[in-house]
Amino acid sequence: MAGRYEISDNGWALIEDIVSPPQRTGRPRRDDRQVLNGIFWILCSGAKWRDLPERYGPWKTVYDRFRHWRDDGTFEAILARLQLRLREDGLMDLDTWMIDSTSIRATRAASGGGKKGGHEEPVDHALGRSRGGLTTKIHMVCDRHGWPLTFTLSPGQDSDTRHFIPAMEHVHLPGNRGRPRKRCRYIVADKGYDSDPLRRYCDRHRMKPIIARRKMKRKPRPGAPRGFDKSRYRERNIIERCFGWIKELRRVCTRYDKLASSFKAMVCLACIDRCLRANFSDRT
């Protein structure tokens, strides 16, 4: 039985080939499972890297491994493997997806990243000023059962409609055959996404938008009514619960990282944690 914050034996067996490929040359490295458990401890506890318990090894080793896995796409590969497992087991809904955003309060220490992070790091580090102060927004797409499919980051003051299309274009669900799944039949969102360009985007890709109309907007033209599925719209609370699950992890509910890439890796780890808890009963 794995300890608290630690990955189970079944979970490790599923992702071991991604995290810990065979090492043929060089000095033996510290156990990858032990290091990954240390990263999960940081994710769940919200502690500083220097406060990492000694049982996970030197904090600098764990932090360097986190940065390496962050930059080479290891965390995204793990999440894709778990999503494939969910899809194979018939636990993922491919017809109805939901999209929403949540604001994450950033600490004062999260600012001051400067020009660090390389050419892929956004200039603003996905930090912005809003009514909540210094914040970052997570734009999440999940399925009807609350499994996270993908997400993007933006400064806290950005509107939701601006990031609808980038988030939907970021979905690539792997499958054993054919191309990755990128579209759904129904996309559910709240009034914040009520926009004619977004509705046209959904029509172009044969997705039915289940988005409530804003009260201040004009009614649609006669002769072009849009069916509104109230029963599906009532299920929109699922994505709110998805946000609640990942924000139980303290490194996600508050942003401490200066770089958007580091915070994105933490959110990805939170999605991995969610999928692991669903797939394996011995995850504590």
ChimeraX attribute file (.defattr): number of C-alpha atoms within 10 A of each C-alpha:
attribute: neighborCount
match mode: 1-to-1
recipient: residues
	/A:1	10
	/A:2	12
	/A:3	10
	/A:4	13
	/A:5	18
	/A:6	21
	/A:7	24
	/A:8	20
	/A:9	14
	/A:10	15
	/A:11	19
	/A:12	17
	/A:13	10
	/A:14	14
	/A:15	15
	/A:16	16
	/A:17	11
	/A:18	14
	/A:19	16
	/A:20	12
	/A:21	9
	/A:22	9
	/A:23	9
	/A:24	7
	/A:25	6
	/A:26	6
	/A:27	7
	/A:28	8
	/A:29	8
	/A:30	14
	/A:31	11
	/A:32	15
	/A:33	16
	/A:34	16
	/A:35	21
	/A:36	19
	/A:37	21
	/A:38	26
	/A:39	24
	/A:40	22
	/A:41	21
	/A:42	23
	/A:43	22
	/A:44	22
	/A:45	15
	/A:46	17
	/A:47	14
	/A:48	12
	/A:49	16
	/A:50	11
	/A:51	9
	/A:52	20
	/A:53	13
	/A:54	9
	/A:55	10
	/A:56	19
	/A:57	15
	/A:58	16
	/A:59	19
	/A:60	12
	/A:61	14
	/A:62	22
	/A:63	18
	/A:64	11
	/A:65	17
	/A:66	20
	/A:67	14
	/A:68	12
	/A:69	16
	/A:70	19
	/A:71	13
	/A:72	10
	/A:73	11
	/A:74	16
	/A:75	21
	/A:76	17
	/A:77	15
	/A:78	20
	/A:79	24
	/A:80	19
	/A:81	19
	/A:82	22
	/A:83	23
	/A:84	17
	/A:85	18
	/A:86	17
	/A:87	17
	/A:88	12
	/A:89	10
	/A:90	10
	/A:91	16
	/A:92	21
	/A:93	16
	/A:94	17
	/A:95	13
	/A:96	20
	/A:97	24
	/A:98	28
	/A:99	24
	/A:100	24
	/A:101	24
	/A:102	18
	/A:103	20
	/A:104	21
	/A:105	21
	/A:106	23
	/A:107	15
	/A:108	12
	/A:109	11
	/A:110	20
	/A:111	18
	/A:112	12
	/A:113	15
	/A:114	11
	/A:115	13
	/A:116	13
	/A:117	16
	/A:118	9
	/A:119	8
	/A:120	8
	/A:121	15
	/A:122	16
	/A:123	16
	/A:124	16
	/A:125	26
	/A:126	23
	/A:127	27
	/A:128	19
	/A:129	13
	/A:130	15
	/A:131	8
	/A:132	14
	/A:133	16
	/A:134	21
	/A:135	25
	/A:136	28
	/A:137	22
	/A:138	24
	/A:139	21
	/A:140	23
	/A:141	27
	/A:142	25
	/A:143	23
	/A:144	22
	/A:145	16
	/A:146	23
	/A:147	23
	/A:148	26
	/A:149	23
	/A:150	22
	/A:151	23
	/A:152	19
	/A:153	23
	/A:154	24
	/A:155	21
	/A:156	26
	/A:157	18
	/A:158	16
	/A:159	14
	/A:160	21
	/A:161	16
	/A:162	12
	/A:163	21
	/A:164	21
	/A:165	14
	/A:166	13
	/A:167	19
	/A:168	22
	/A:169	12
	/A:170	14
	/A:171	17
	/A:172	15
	/A:173	18
	/A:174	18
	/A:175	16
	/A:176	9
	/A:177	6
	/A:178	7
	/A:179	10
	/A:180	12
	/A:181	12
	/A:182	14
	/A:183	20
	/A:184	19
	/A:185	14
	/A:186	19
	/A:187	24
	/A:188	26
	/A:189	22
	/A:190	17
	/A:191	13
	/A:192	15
	/A:193	23
	/A:194	19
	/A:195	15
	/A:196	9
	/A:197	11
	/A:198	16
	/A:199	16
	/A:200	13
	/A:201	15
	/A:202	20
	/A:203	12
	/A:204	10
	/A:205	12
	/A:206	13
	/A:207	18
	/A:208	20
	/A:209	24
	/A:210	24
	/A:211	20
	/A:212	17
	/A:213	17
	/A:214	14
	/A:215	8
	/A:216	6
	/A:217	9
	/A:218	8
	/A:219	10
	/A:220	10
	/A:221	7
	/A:222	6
	/A:223	6
	/A:224	7
	/A:225	9
	/A:226	10
	/A:227	9
	/A:228	14
	/A:229	15
	/A:230	11
	/A:231	8
	/A:232	14
	/A:233	17
	/A:234	10
	/A:235	14
	/A:236	20
	/A:237	13
	/A:238	17
	/A:239	26
	/A:240	16
	/A:241	12
	/A:242	20
	/A:243	22
	/A:244	13
	/A:245	15
	/A:246	22
	/A:247	18
	/A:248	14
	/A:249	22
	/A:250	18
	/A:251	25
	/A:252	27
	/A:253	19
	/A:254	19
	/A:255	26
	/A:256	21
	/A:257	20
	/A:258	22
	/A:259	24
	/A:260	25
	/A:261	21
	/A:262	20
	/A:263	23
	/A:264	19
	/A:265	21
	/A:266	26
	/A:267	23
	/A:268	22
	/A:269	24
	/A:270	25
	/A:271	25
	/A:272	23
	/A:273	22
	/A:274	19
	/A:275	20
	/A:276	22
	/A:277	16
	/A:278	14
	/A:279	16
	/A:280	14
	/A:281	11
	/A:282	14
	/A:283	20
	/A:284	13
